[in-house]
Each structure stands twice: as structure tokens, then as C-alpha cells.
Amino acid sequence: MTRQLVGLFGALALACAANPASAQVLGIPVYNGGVPSGIGIGIDVAFPNDDLGDGTAYGVRGMVGLGPLGLTASLAQFNPKGDGDNVTSVGGTANLKVFGGPLVPVSVTLQGGVGFWSRETLLGDVNTLHVPLGVGVGVSIPNPALAIRPWVAPRLDIVRVDGDLGDAETETNFGFSLGVDFNTLSGLGLHAIYDWVSADDLKPQSIGFGAHYAFRVPGL
């Protein structure tokens, strides 16, 4: 009976912590707006809905573009509404441009990413591994002073949750993100992103806003 109760409470702890992820790093929408140019940095603030835990998330990411290949690394902190502890998460993505060029306004980008965070519960730590796999389609709208780039990115959203008791659960859901970038000739830009995941009765969503800056590096 004791082992059954421990198993039951362990399952409940996992269920409480295993919110489907609508973000590569917790709370921040998945960005898939194309391969970055040169070396860049970005900052984000996002507002998840109740199904994602509510609260506010803050993130920073570094980006590098190597021709058709782009790499990012992300760090974020999620501040849940109420008395819950803040959660720090880390992640990274790899993007590969399969269509598009300097003179082609439409681009298609494949993306694979991974994010990780851990939460403390009464029965120990619960770890979450998030793997988004998707494709992004963007359109560049040239302008003499401000380039506008809307994009949409459907994906396969994989989340694996495990705890100190040894129990583990894996979910695979459909998700998508969409956004728009506003870029200036100086390398400074702004962006807005919306993220949504369909997971049984839950619909985790997050909307984020941020700024980014690209350092032009010859040869990259």
C-alpha cells in the first residue's frame, strides 16, 4: 500500500508539473523566422496563458548565421503568477534554409530545437525536456528604411517529463508560432510572436515581444 501511495503521489506530481510546452524555453514563444545574418543578440518578454502556467517570462538569446545554417542559444526565466518559484530554462536551435535567397522574397527554413528546465515539487525535482521540430515560411517586404518580415511556423511539439521517483511521460502534439520582424538598415529590429499548442483539453499559448540587433560580420 505504501509503495502504491508513493507511486500515486509521484504520478500526481508529474501531472501537475507536466504542462505542455508552447515555448522552446519556458514561457517564450518558439522563434522560427529564418536564419540570422551575422552575429546577433535578442531580448524577449512574453505572457503565457493559464494552461502554460500564467505569469511573465523574460529571455535573452544569442544568434549566429553561417550561410544557410543558423544557430541560437537561449536563456529564460519564467515568473509564475502567485506564490510559485521562478523557473530558469536553457535551450538552443538549429535552422537550415532550404529555399530562398537575397533576391527571393520567400524563404523556407527547417528547425530543430531543444529546451530544458526543472521544477521542485514535494516529492523531488521534475525535469522537462522540450523538442520542437518544424518548418518556417517567411516573406520579406522590402522598404527603404524598414524591412518587414511576417512568418508562420507549424511544428511537431515533443515534451518529455521525468522526476526523481523514476516515472516519465512523453507527449507529442501539434503546435505553431507566427510572428513579424521589423528590421532597420543599422541592424536593430523589433519582433512580435504568438505561440499555440493543441494538447488534449489544454491549449497552451504565449505572446511575446522583443528587440534584436545583428552585427554584420564579413564572410558570415
N, C-alpha and C positions, 0 to 999 in steps of 0.2 A: 504494500500500500504506500509506504514511504517513497519508494522509487517511482511509483505511478504519479504521486503528487508532485515530486520534483520534475518529472517529465512534463506534466501538465503545466506547471508554472513556467517551465522553460519555454514551452511552445507559446504560452501567452506572452512572455517577454519578447520573443521573436516577432510575434504578430503585431505587438504594439510598436516595435521599432522598425518593422519592415515596410515602411511606407514606400510605394513605388516611386522611383526617382524620375522627375521630369527635368533633371539637370545633370550634366556630367559631374560637376562638383555641386554639393548640396545647395539647392535654392537658386542657383544661377542657371538661366536657360542655356541649352546647348547651342553654341555658335557654329554655323556651317555656311558662312557667307563667301567662301572662296579661299584661295591660297594667298597668304600675305606677301607683300612686296618688301624685300629687305628685312630689316630687323625692327620689331615693333613692341610696344607695351600697351596695355589696356587696363582700364578700371571699370568695374560694374557695380551697380546696386540693383537688387531685384526684390520682388514682393510675391512670395508663393501664396497659394490659396490654402484653405483649411485641409484639403486632402494631402497636401505636401508638408503640413505642419505649421502653416501660418508664420508670421514674423517677417524678418528682413534679413537679406543675405548681402554680403559685401565680398567682392572678389577682385583679384589682380591676376593678369596673365602676361606672359612673355611669348613673342611670336617670331619665327624666322621663316623666310621663304627661300627655297633652294631650287629655283626653276619651277618645274611643275609640282614639286613636293613642298608641303608646308608643315611645320611642327609647332605645337604650342605646349606650354606648361602653365597650370593654373593653381592658385591657392585661394581658398574662400573660407569665410566664417559665417555660419548661419545662427542668427539670434532668434530663437522661437518666441512666440508671444506667450506671456505668462511667466511662470517660475522655472521653466526648463533651462538646463545648462546650454551654453553656446557649444556649437559643434564645428570643428575645423576639418576641412576636407582638402584633398590634393588630387590633381588629375593631369592628363595630357591627351593630346590628339595628334593624329597624322592625317593630312589631307593630300589627295592626289588629283590634280586637274587632268581630266580625260578628254575635255573638249573646251575650246575657247583659246583666244589669243589677243594680242594688243589691238588688232583691227576687227575682232569679232565681239559683238556686244553681249552675246550669251555664253555662259560657261557652265560646265557640269563638273562637279567635284565629288569624289568618293571620300568618305571619312570613317575612321575607326578611332574610338577613344576609350579611356578607362578613367574611372574616378573611385576614390576610396575615402571612407570616413568611419568613425567608431563612436558608439554611444554607450554610456554607462547605465545599467539597469540594476534593480535589486538583486539579480542573480548573476551579475557579471557584465562584461563588455559584450556588446552586439556589434559586429562588423558588417559593413555594407560595401560590396563591390559593384560598380555600375559600368556597363559596357554598351555604349551607343554605337550602332553600325548603320550608316545611312548614306544618302546621296543628296547633294545640294545643287540647286539650279538658280543661278543669278543672272540678272540683266543689268548692264551698265548704261546709265543715261548720262551722256556727256554734257557738260556745261562749262562755259569759260572759267567760272570761279568756283563752282561746287559740283562735284560728281556725285550722282545719286545712284545707289545700287540696292534695289529690292531683291530679296531671295526667299526661297522656301526649301525646306529640307525634311522629307519624310525619313523615318528610320525604324529599325528594329531595336527595341529597348530591353536590354537584359540586366536583371538585378539579382545578385546572389547575397543572401544574408545568412550569417552564421554566428553562433555565440559560444561562450565558454563551456556550456554544457554539451557541446558537440552536435547539436541539432543544426540543420542547414536547410534553406529553402531557396529555390531559383524560380524566377518569373521571367517570362518573355512576353512583351507587349508591343503594340504599335504606338509610335509617337511621331510628332513632327514639331519643328520650330520654323518660324518665319520672322523676317526682320528687314530692316532697311539701314544702310550705311550712308552717311553724308561725309564726303572726303574733300579736303581742300588741297590746293597745289603745294602747300607748305608741309604736308604730311599729317596735319592734325585733322581728326574726324570725330564724329558722333555716331552713335548707333542705338537702335531700339530693337528689342527681341521679345517675342511671345513664344511660350513653350507649352505643349499639351501632350498628355499620355492617356491612353484608354486602358484601364486595368480593372476588369470586373466592374464592381459598383463604384469604384473610385475614379476620379478624373483629375489627377494632379496637374496643376497649371502654375505658371510663373511668368511674370512680365518684368523685363529688365531694361535698364537704360545705362549708357556709359559713354566713355570717351576713349580714343586711342590715338597713338602717334607712331608714325612709321619713319625710321631713319633710313634714308636712301644710301645703300652701300653698293659701290660699283662692283659688278660681277655677280650680284645676287638677284 
